Amino acid sequence: MNEQIEPATDEGFEAILDYLKETRGFDFTGYKRSSLMRRVGRRMSVISCEDYGDYLDHLQANSDEFGALFNTILINVTNFFRDPDAWDYLQSDIVPMILAERSPDDQIRVWSAGCASGEEAYSLAIVLAESLGLEQFRQRVKIYATDVDEEALAQARQAAYTAKDLEDLPSEYVQRYFEHTAGRYVFHKDLRRSVIFGRNDLVQDAPISRIDLLVCRNTLMYFTADTQTNILRKLHFALVPRGVLFMGKAEMLLSHSRIFDPVNLRYRIFRKVPTGIQNTSPFGHPLIPERRSSLEQVDELRALTFDSNPVAQVVVTADDALALANQQAQQIFTLTDRDIGRPLRDLEISYRPVELRPYIEQVRMERRAVRVKDVEWQRGPGEVLALELHISPLISLSDDIVGVSVVFHDVTTNHRLLAELATANRQRENAYEELQSTTEELETTNEELQSTVEELETTNEELQSTNEELETTNEELQSTNDELQTINNTLRDRTSELDDVNEFLESVLTSLRAGVVVVNQQMRVVAWNAGAEDLWGLRSEEAEGEHLLNLDIGLPVAELRPVVRPALADASFTEQVVLEAVNRRGRSVTVRIACGALRNRRGESAGAILVMETLDGISDALPDVKQGTARGDGDRR
């Protein structure tokens, strides 16, 4: 990685870094100053701090500010299968190569350094589960996912993501590896046990050891060149011999070629160079320059070493001839020295226990190792061998394939013991992880209970306040009820008075022998006394509410219009008319009708009063009586 010139540092800024290291245990002195100063400045602008000294005072006085600053510095940008082409290459070429170089029961240890919220770690789990199968994945794989951000690790342990987080993930992966629960997608619990999350500071903490595949993508870019060198030494130590390092597209490793060799520079995949070996092929195989050995019998030693190998091995030349077969291979496959040099197709080993030639051709074409698992061979009556074949290309210094090595691992004898040990280890690890998970759940439950207690206390206070308010409301309602009772008594008294007034008015109208009719401004009858009923034979309930001119009685009511209309308009109007009519007994009578305005308290006309009497037997004082009655009624109204 090319070094960049750091900007001039500031004593106040360095004081902030020293304070963070001393009080919080986080050492950011190895980070690039330009990135750090930009992110600290962003936080300072949020709280309106002018210089680093003021911000340091703010940090010392406000403990909550550290969390906000930490989240600003450690920007966790991640998603599933970030840079898909690189992940496709990892799945199609690198993982099969790693598996082919290990025995069927070897544990596969993977480290995701800088895992953030867990997407990278679960992407690795999906890749390995696809290559091994779910059962083998659960038995053999351990993925260690680390970060310095505790908040991000807590989120990663939940393994719960939104639909937007999974939008770039193939639908078959979503269906196979996630459960849809409460609107979120949760990684399957039985596979989740193989992923272990923990805090690790790449700058200060010791690395995890014996790692087969180490993924550290877009993390070193935040550190200075010297810090990157120290971290890379730790990553080199963490890997097993020929272990694989998978980095981000922004990280080149060009200055560290002495400890890592590129497998694919485009996708930033490297292999560990064992200590003391400086040159390797593009595919990670050590290339030892030819030199004259000081040992006189080196060829004999090589032959004896190959021949005494307890694992059966044969070597096929580039033109498909059997070049070498060690003693174990000769014994198992009944080969002899006469078979050396013969074409492979003429030998039984070419098709038994498995068809070898297609795999050998695949190794030559793809220039990578191939592993063939679960091969069962009926060697003899009642004797069944379980074999696993490792087929690897032999590459010369000129990068040519000069042959192919085929190793036959006999996994029959120790298969059951290894399976039992693996089961016991898995159960122990599962028990530990379940214990850890239970501890985390208990801590979470304790926090939830504490929160519930606080909520109940708050609710109790709110209920107490509500009770006081209800008591106050009850007192107000009691006061209102007393007021309503007083109003009710007043209304009852007024109703009684009105009843007396109505009774008085009714008695006045009843006492008058003349017929009295009262109409409103619409000329509708509002009063019809007994005299009118006796005169015309129409009861009060039949007349009241009807229009005066629509009454069907012996009186020619149409001729009353010229008399009534002026009374409705003029409060001082009075007039008398004499009409011929027929009474209720069917007799012709002469009726004198006096009409006057019905005046309200303001002296305005509110209707008209008509007083009707036949002229037979009327005293000379009758007109005065009728006019007086009309005026008296009007005054009373």
Salt bridges, closest charged atoms under 4 A:
GLU14 OE2 - ARG33 NE 2.80
ASP27 OD2 - LYS21 NZ 3.66
GLU65 OE2 - ARG43 NE 2.70
GLU65 OE1 - HIS58 NE2 3.69
ASP83 OD2 - ARG217 NH2 2.91
ASP83 OD1 - LYS249 NZ 3.62
GLU101 OE1 - ARG102 NH1 3.88
GLU101 OE2 - ARG242 NH2 3.10
GLU101 OE1 - ARG271 NH2 2.86
GLU130 OE2 - ARG176 NH1 2.35
GLU135 OE1 - ARG138 NH2 3.20
GLU179 OE2 - HIS188 ND1 3.07
ASP190 OD2 - ARG138 NH1 2.77
ASP205 OD2 - ARG199 NH1 3.87
ASP212 OD1 - ARG102 NE 2.75
ASP299 OD1 - ARG302 NH1 3.76
ASP320 OD1 - ARG364 NH2 2.76
ASP339 OD1 - ARG342 NH1 2.85
GLU348 OE2 - ARG352 NH1 2.63
GLU355 OE2 - ARG357 NH2 3.40
GLU361 OE1 - ARG364 NH1 3.91
GLU366 OE1 - ARG368 NH2 2.91
GLU383 OE2 - ARG379 NH1 3.39
GLU388 OE2 - ARG371 NH1 3.68
GLU388 OE2 - HIS390 NE2 3.05
ASP399 OD1 - ARG367 NH2 2.86
GLU429 OE1 - LYS142 NZ 3.02
GLU433 OE2 - LYS142 NZ 3.19
GLU434 OE2 - ARG193 NH2 3.74
GLU440 OE2 - ARG157 NE 3.60
ASP534 OD1 - ARG584 NH2 3.22
GLU541 OE2 - ARG539 NE 2.98
GLU542 OE2 - ARG539 NH2 3.03
GLU604 OE1 - ARG602 NH2 3.40
ASP633 OD1 - ARG636 NH2 2.84
ASP635 OD1 - ARG599 NH2 3.58
